[in-house]
Amino acid sequence: MQAITNNQGNYDMRLENKTAIVTGAASGLGKAIVKKFLEEGSKVIIVDINEDAARELSENLGAKTLAVKADVGDTNSVENLKKCVFDSFERVDIVVNNAGVTHLPTPLDEVTEEDFDRVFRINCKSVYLMAKAFVPEMKNQCSGSILNIASTAGVSPRPNLNWYNSSKGWMNTATKTMAVELAPFGVRVNAVNPVASETPLLASFMGEDTPEIRQKFLSTIPLGRFAQPEDIANAACYLSSEEASMVTGVCMQVDGGRCI
């Protein structure tokens, strides 16, 4: 992406003076988003259920980060996250709902109730709980950006991932309804729909990671490659920045043409 320069020819950081929360931030897409946001000038709260990984990432990235352990599907845990955030920062400008899980490829009638509940608790309920925690403050400050990391699975689903697909379809619909409701308050809500990406979850989506299965997945992506975490981070940065000030309710495919 082309650098933005001011009249003096200096690089302008697109998220300067912003404070962002990224959930599921200690690995995969979340980790890439954290790094990109820091590069663009934001302070970042690194939220993850894996406290050790979150703290290690925060220590490596420096003083503009704060690591907080949170189970984003649990009310009390999200309330504690809110307290930690506002004890350390005056405001929150950006919330990235990135935390997500899947079930293994399984016929829809054979997925266990436990797996179903886990998928919807993390992929859907977390969006609701994070909104309850941070939307009131965004309304008060008349600004903010919420970004939901959904999936092409919610647009062009693959078989045997039915309940995961459905949770991401829910996320896309929630994005649009949130955007309509929050627009009068100056709060934008968008989503990114990544195609299969080179993250720790990739093997879970495929069932097993073999050259044959990789080729089967790649054959459905016209550009011929999996997404890299940086691809998603770049899209997340744009949608969270003032460059996208007229963009809300958009579910952006970052998919190499998968959903054409």
Beta strands, then each sheet from edge to edge (+ up, - down):
strand 1: 19-23
strand 2: 43-48
strand 3: 65-69
strand 4: 94-97
strand 5: 144-149
strand 6: 187-194
strand 7: 251-254
sheet 1: 3+ 2+ 1+ 4+ 5+ 6+ 7+
end
